[in-house]
Amino acid sequence: MFTVGELVCYPMHGVGKVEEIVRQTVLGVTSDYYSLRFSGGKMTALVPVNTAERVGLRPLIDRKECDAVLEYLKKPGDRGNDNWNQRYRDNMEKMRSGSIYEVSDVVKCLKLRESERGLSAGERKMLATAKLIVLGELATVLNVDQSSVEEKIS
């Protein structure tokens, strides 16, 4: 269980802070929810406490794991499936997993494809989102700005 004030990572959204735990009734069922506020303070989400782990809400990685992720990002990526539709679905599944390594795979795959022949608008957006999620978590844990982390992986 997460506590108020704790920083967490939520799939597809990145780093958020547990602002409070609220009790709400939805469709006649009363449950506790984590109220999350994401970087920049513009977006919030309610995540049911009882399904938080199943939907991928997790604590941030530690500093040691950041080093491992940075090394992982420097290694060559896989081009992914040549069928763009299947590749998009595969990458979306990785994004939804919440794993920083899976999201890093998306960054590596799409950066490689971008350098070879460019990306569709959908894949450009996915690359931008994946980079924000990975860079946001690394920068938060390392207590630096995202641009300095991006320099390390470019």
C-alpha positions as CSV (number, residue, x, y, z in Angstrom):
1,M,0.0,0.0,0.0
2,F,1.2,3.4,-0.9
3,T,1.2,6.4,1.5
4,V,0.2,10.0,1.1
5,G,3.1,12.0,-0.3
6,E,4.8,9.0,-1.9
7,L,6.0,9.2,-5.5
8,V,4.8,6.4,-7.8
9,C,4.9,5.5,-11.4
10,Y,1.6,4.8,-13.2
11,P,1.6,3.2,-16.7
12,M,1.0,5.6,-19.6
13,H,1.3,8.6,-17.3
14,G,4.7,8.4,-15.5
15,V,5.6,9.8,-12.2
16,G,2.8,10.9,-9.9
17,K,2.4,11.8,-6.2
18,V,-0.1,10.2,-4.0
19,E,-2.0,13.3,-2.8
20,E,-4.6,11.5,-0.7
21,I,-6.5,8.3,-0.3
22,V,-10.2,9.0,-0.8
23,R,-13.3,6.8,-0.3
24,Q,-15.8,7.1,-3.1
25,T,-18.9,5.2,-4.2
26,V,-18.9,4.3,-7.9
27,L,-21.9,2.4,-9.3
28,G,-23.0,1.5,-5.8
29,V,-19.7,0.1,-4.7
30,T,-17.6,2.0,-2.1
31,S,-13.9,1.7,-2.4
32,D,-10.7,3.5,-1.5
33,Y,-8.8,5.3,-4.3
34,Y,-5.3,6.8,-4.5
35,S,-5.6,10.3,-5.7
36,L,-2.5,10.9,-7.9
37,R,-1.2,14.2,-9.2
38,F,1.3,14.0,-12.1
39,S,4.3,16.1,-13.0
40,G,3.4,19.6,-13.9
41,G,0.3,19.4,-11.6
42,K,-2.1,19.6,-14.5
43,M,-3.4,16.0,-14.5
44,T,-4.8,13.9,-11.7
45,A,-6.1,10.3,-11.6
46,L,-8.0,8.1,-9.1
47,V,-6.7,4.5,-8.9
48,P,-8.6,1.9,-6.9
49,V,-6.4,0.8,-4.0
50,N,-7.5,-2.9,-4.4
51,T,-6.4,-3.1,-8.0
52,A,-3.4,-0.7,-8.0
53,E,-0.8,-3.4,-8.3
54,R,-2.7,-5.2,-11.1
55,V,-3.0,-2.0,-13.2
56,G,0.8,-1.4,-12.8
57,L,1.0,1.3,-10.2
58,R,4.4,0.8,-8.6
59,P,7.0,2.6,-6.5
60,L,9.8,4.5,-8.3
61,I,13.0,2.6,-9.0
62,D,16.0,3.3,-6.8
63,R,19.2,5.1,-7.7
64,K,21.1,1.9,-8.3
65,E,18.4,0.7,-10.7
66,C,18.6,4.1,-12.5
67,D,22.2,3.3,-13.5
68,A,21.1,-0.1,-14.8
69,V,18.3,1.5,-16.9
70,L,20.7,4.1,-18.3
71,E,23.1,1.3,-19.3
72,Y,20.2,-0.6,-20.8
73,L,19.1,2.4,-22.9
74,K,22.6,2.7,-24.3
75,K,22.5,-0.8,-25.8
76,P,21.2,-1.3,-29.3
77,G,17.4,-1.6,-29.7
78,D,15.3,-4.1,-31.5
79,R,13.5,-2.8,-34.6
80,G,10.3,-4.5,-33.6
81,N,7.8,-6.1,-36.0
82,D,7.9,-4.8,-39.6
83,N,4.2,-4.7,-39.7
84,W,3.5,-1.3,-38.3
85,N,0.1,-2.3,-36.9
86,Q,1.5,-5.2,-34.9
87,R,4.5,-3.2,-33.8
88,Y,2.2,-0.5,-32.5
89,R,0.1,-3.0,-30.6
90,D,3.3,-4.6,-29.2
91,N,4.7,-1.3,-28.1
92,M,1.4,-0.2,-26.6
93,E,1.3,-3.4,-24.5
94,K,4.8,-2.6,-23.3
95,M,3.7,0.9,-22.4
96,R,0.8,-0.4,-20.4
97,S,3.0,-2.8,-18.5
98,G,4.4,0.0,-16.4
99,S,7.9,-1.6,-16.4
100,I,10.6,0.9,-16.9
101,Y,12.5,-1.6,-19.0
102,E,9.5,-2.4,-21.2
103,V,9.0,1.4,-21.8
104,S,12.7,1.8,-22.4
105,D,12.3,-1.0,-25.1
106,V,9.7,1.2,-26.8
107,V,12.1,4.2,-26.7
108,K,14.9,2.1,-28.2
109,C,12.8,0.5,-30.9
110,L,11.2,3.7,-32.1
111,K,14.4,5.7,-31.9
112,L,16.1,3.1,-34.1
113,R,13.2,3.1,-36.6
114,E,13.1,6.9,-36.6
115,S,16.8,7.1,-37.5
116,E,16.3,4.6,-40.3
117,R,13.2,5.8,-42.1
118,G,11.1,8.0,-39.9
119,L,7.9,7.4,-37.9
120,S,4.2,7.7,-38.4
121,A,2.4,10.4,-36.4
122,G,1.1,7.8,-34.0
123,E,4.6,6.3,-33.4
124,R,6.1,9.8,-33.0
125,K,3.6,10.5,-30.3
126,M,4.2,7.1,-28.6
127,L,8.0,7.8,-28.7
128,A,7.5,11.2,-27.1
129,T,5.3,9.7,-24.4
130,A,7.7,6.8,-23.7
131,K,10.6,9.2,-23.4
132,L,8.7,11.4,-21.0
133,I,7.8,8.5,-18.8
134,V,11.4,7.1,-18.7
135,L,13.2,10.4,-18.5
136,G,10.7,11.6,-15.8
137,E,11.3,8.7,-13.5
138,L,15.1,8.8,-14.0
139,A,15.2,12.6,-13.4
140,T,13.0,12.4,-10.4
141,V,15.0,9.6,-8.7
142,L,18.4,11.2,-9.6
143,N,17.1,14.6,-8.6
144,V,18.2,16.3,-11.9
145,D,16.3,17.8,-14.8
146,Q,15.2,15.7,-17.7
147,S,17.5,17.3,-20.2
148,S,20.6,16.2,-18.3
149,V,19.2,12.6,-18.3
150,E,18.4,12.8,-22.0
151,E,22.0,13.9,-22.8
152,K,23.1,10.6,-21.2
153,I,21.0,8.4,-23.5
154,S,21.3,10.3,-26.8
